[in-house]
């Protein structure tokens, strides 16, 4: 058998040998509330600093059946909204000494593989930001002692903690903003991702328009991306009946849509075309877009998840999902008549 080469982690036994104490004395020194004399503690700390020793928290956690690992399962993590959400989550979880493991997934099969991986790593909890995991697999996670928190999923399962934003309320308001601005040929620009949050926005927007005697159309060209928004605009403005109002179901779609509408088809925003987005990503406030949108309170959701996992809040599994309201952010992509 080949010998391991290179350096290795400093062990507690090495610290004990240098300090002239027992292995258990080292363990007690680094265990909160454990009994150890000031003299022994001083020797151990000095030896540990000299050797660069750090406690193996993973091993200690597994002994106590608590790894402090929280898995974040998400797809399209390169997109502005997802990256901002993951940034907020990791900062809040690190503040309570959780170790985050981000699993990049796309599609149901990858989500299944990701959740199986969290079990193998004995994660304490899994946060599902994307995909719709199989009920049986979620049950396996719960049976293994994991907490499972899903974000923006309408379907509830026993034992799962669910967090949603008010997608339908925002979508209905988006229609009224365009209607008050005098838009008559209205389109909802979505994607083929088919996530529960997108579907909820699509359905609520189209139904609200129908209830007010307007047949808004739904356009889905590709997945949720800038390029999809751009291609959607090309197809719509190349046709004989181009829209004068658009609800883009994400800001990223809206950015692509607006750029093509203005630069390839000469549409003035908001004089000729009103556009509303959703998410309030950083780019939506840039002067080149000034996009009116709806803000998802990702920081508030991240704090709520932190409090759940630090036991500051008890899971309320029988009361349905925890709902966070979206907030309209008014900028300059909708005519002023849209304001109530």
N, C-alpha and C positions, 0 to 999 in steps of 0.2 A: 504494500500500500504506500502511495506517495505521501511524503510528509507535507503538512501545510507550511507554506512559506510566507514570509512577511510578518507584519505586526498583527496582534490580536487585541481584543478588549481586555482592559485591566480587570482582574477578578477581585472579589471581596476577600479571597484567601490571601492574595498578594498584599492587600492593604493590612490585613490582620498580621501577617508576617512582619511587615515593616514597622507597624505600630507596637508589636510585641503583645498583642491581645488575641482573644479567641475570635473565631469566625462569627459566632453569635453576637459578640460585642459590636462588631462592625454592623451587623444587621440591625441591632437595637439602636445604634447611633443614627441610622438613617430611616428609622421608623417613627413616625409622629406619635408622641405620647408614651413611647417605650422608656423603661427605666434604665439609665446608664449614668455612671458617676461623671462629674465635670472633668476629672483628670483623664478618664478613659475617652470621653468624647473629644477632648482636646488632642489626644494622641491620634485618634482615628481620623479626625478632620485634617490634621497636619499631614498624615501619611497619604490620605486620599488626594489632597491638593498636590502633593509632590508627584504622585503617580498619574494624576489626571483621571481619577476614578469617577464613574457615574453609575448610579444605581440602575440595574436592569429592571425598569418599570414593567416591561412586557412580561417577563418571567414572574415578577411579584404579582402582577395583576391576574395572570392565569392561575396562580396558586389560590388567589382569593376569588376566582371565577369572575373577574372584572378586568377586561383588557384595556379599557378607556379608549378603544378604537371606535370611531364613528365613520362609517362608509357613506360617501356621497355618490349616488349613481345618477349620472346625467349624460345626455347626448348633446351634440353641437356646442360643446363647452367653449369653442372659439368665438361664438357669437357674443355681441356686447351684453345682452341681457343675462345670459347664463354665466358668463365670466364675472359679471358684477355680483350676481347672486352667490356664486361659489366663493368669491372674495369675502363677502359679508359673512357667510356661514363659517368659513375657516377662521376668520378673526374672532368671532364670538365663541366658537368652540375651543380655540386655543386659550382663550381667556379663562376657561374653566378646566384647563389642563387635559383636554381631550386631544387625541391624535387623530387627524383626519386622513382617510384614504379615499382618494377620488378615483372612481372607476368610470372610464369613458365608454359609453354604450350608445348604440343606435339600432333601434328595432327591438322587437320582443325577445328574440332569441338571445341577443347580447345582454338584455336585462336579466334574463333567467340565469345566464352564466355568471353575471356579476353578483347576483344575490347568492348563488351557490358559493362563490368565492368569499363573500363576507362571512358565511358560516364557517368555512375552513379556517379563516383567520380569527374566529371567535370574537367578532365585532360585537360590542355592546348594543349598537343601534345602527340602523340603516335608514338613510334619507333618500327617497326615490323622487328625483326631479323630472325624470323623463321616462316614457314608455309606460305600458300597462302590464305589470308583472302578473303571471298566472296565480290564481287564488291558492292553489295547492302549494306553490313554492313559498308564497308569503306565509302560509300556515306553517311550513317547515321552519322558516325563520323564527316565527313566534314560539314554536315548540322547542326550539333550541335556546330560548331565553332572550332572544333579541327583541328590542323595541323597533317597530317599523313605522316610519312617518312618511306619508306620501303628500306631495304638494300639487295642487291643482288637478286632482282626480275626483270626479264626481261619484264614482262607485265606492261605497263603504263596505268594509269587511270587518267582522268581529275581531277585536283586538288590535286593529290598526288605527293609528292616529292620523287624522286627515286635516290638511290646511288648504283652504281655497281663497281666491280673491273673487270679488264680485264681478265676474266676467259679463254676466247677462245684464246687470244693471248698467255697466259702462257701455255695452254695445247699444242698448236702447237709447241711452243719452247721446251717443255718437250720431244715431239717425236724426234725432231732434236738432242737434247742432247743425247738421247739413241742411235739414228741412228749413230751419229758421233763416239760414243764409240764402235761401231762395234756390237751392239746387233741386233739379227735377229729374235728371238722368243720373241715378245714383248707383254705385257699384261697391260691393264688398270685395276687397282684394285679400285672398287667403292663400294657403299653400296646400299641398297634398299630404302634409304630415299627419293630419287627422287626429291630433292630440285632443283630449277632452276639453282643454281650455279653448283651443281654436274653434272646435265644433260648437261649444256653448256660445261663443261670440257670433259665429256665423248665424246660428239658428235664431238667436235673440234679435239681431240686427234685421234680418230678412222678415221676421214675423212682425216686428214693430213697424217696419215700412208698409207691409201689407195691411196691417190694422189701420193705417192712415191713408189707404188708397193708392199707395205707390208700389210698383213692382220693381224693387231693387234687384239687381242681378249679382250673382256670385261668380267670381273668376278665380280659378285655381290652375296654375301653369306648372309649377314645380315645387320643390321643397322650400322651407323658410329661409330665404337668403336675399341679399341685395340684388343678385342677378335675376331672381324670380320676379321681384318687384319691377325691375327694368323691363324684362321681357313681357310682363303683363301689360305695362303701359304701351309698349310697341304694338301689341295685338289690339288693344282697345282703341288707340288713337289712329290706327291704320284703317279702322272700320268706318262704316257710314254713320254710326250713331255714338260718337265718343261721349264719355261721361263728363259731367260738370261738378260732380262730387264723389269722393272716394273715401271709404273707411278701410284703411290698411290695417289688418289685424295684428301686425307687429310694426314697430318703428323701422326695423331693418327693411321690410318690404316697402315701407313708405319712402325711405331714402332713395331706393332704386327707382321707384315709380315716379317720384318728383323730378329726379335728374333727367330721365328720358322725356317726361312730359314737357319740361321747360326747354331743354337743350336740343332735342331732336324734333319736337313738334311745336315749339314756340308758345306753349301755354304759359300764361301769367298766373302766378299763385299769390294771392287768392282771387284775383279779379276774374279770371276765366275758369279756374278750377280750385275747389276747396278740398283739402286733404287732411285727414285725421289719422293718427297712429295709435299705438298701444305699447306701453312698457316704460316710456320716458328714459331711454338710453341716453348716454352723454351726447351722442351725435345729434339727437333731436333738438338740442338747444344751440347748436352751432349756427352762426349767422347765415350759412348757405342753405339751411333748412328752416329754422324757426318753426318747428313742427308743433302744432297743437296736438296733444296726445293725452293718454291716461297713464298715471304713474302707478306702478305696482310697488307696494311698500316693502321692498326686499329687506331693508334694514330692520324694520319692525318684525317681520317674519323670522329673521335670523335671531333676533333677541328672544322671541317667543320659543323658538326651538332650543336655544341655549338654556332658557329657564326650565323647559320640560326635562332636558337631559341632566340638569343640575339639581333636579327634584324640588325646584322652587314652585313648580306647578304640578298638580296631580293630573294625570291623563284623564280626560272626561270622555271615555270611549262610548258612552251610551247616548250622548247628546248631539250626535252628528258632527260634521266638520267645523273647525274653527274658521270663521270667515273674517277676512280683512278687506276693508273697502278700498276701491281704487279712487284716485283723485284726478279730476280733469286739470290739465295744465294748459293754460291759454297762451298761445304765441301768435304767429302771424300767417298761418297757412289756411285759416278760415275767415271768411268775411265777418265784420263786426256784428252784423245782424244776427249771428248765431248765438250770441250771449243772451241768457235769459233776462 
